[in-house]
Amino acid sequence: MSHKPSVLFVCVHNAGRSQMAAAWLRHLAGDTIEVRSAGSAPAGQINPVAVDAMREVGIDIVDQTPAQLTWDTAEASDVIITMGCGDACPVFPGKRYEDWKLTDPAGQPLDIVRQVRDDIRTRVTQLLVSIGQHG
């Protein structure tokens, strides 16, 4: 069997955007892709509005914990999607990188976080198609 692709989503706090993206990828791809997420300066907990927005579409992320971005995690990932982590994101030759310009859901009302959630779903679906997985 061929190598299972791995995708790492990185944002600053690993509490909103990257957690929603990881949840969408797990939901849409099942176990066909190894999904990781991390933050350059992780928050103490997941953004509760992000939890609410994802719960509305039947995906529960309340048990996720923001994680510190590590060199090893990035190095072991095939695709690295950054979401505003800037210079804190490591760069490795031969990796596929995408930078998704997304509104930071921190401090935003639910209607804005819903828009971010839906934008992320569209991007994750496109990502699945581009790496040869179903979408």
WOBEL-V87762 format. One record per backbone hydrogen bond with DSSP energy under -0.5 kcal/mol. NH is the residue of the N-H (numbers start at 1). CO is the residue of the C=O. Records with the same first field share a line. If there is no record, write none. Layout:
BEGIN
NH->CO + CO
END
This chain:
BEGIN
5->3
7->34
8->79
9->36
10->81
11->38
20->16
21->17
22->18
23->19
24->20
25->21
26->22
27->23
28->24
29->25
30->26
32->29
34->5
35->33
36->7
38->9
39->67
40->11
41->12
42->39
43->13
47->15
51->47
52->48
53->49
54->50
55->51
56->52
57->54
58->55
59->54
60->58
61->59
64->61
69->39
74->70
75->71
76->72
77->74
78->6
79->6
80->96
81->8 + 79
82->80 + 98
83->10
88->85
89->86
95->92
96->78
97->95
98->80
100->82 + 98
101->99
102->100
105->103
108->105
112->109
113->109
114->110
115->111
116->112
117->113
118->114
119->115
120->116
121->117
122->118
123->119
124->120
125->121
126->122
127->123
128->124
129->125
130->126
131->127
132->129
133->128
END
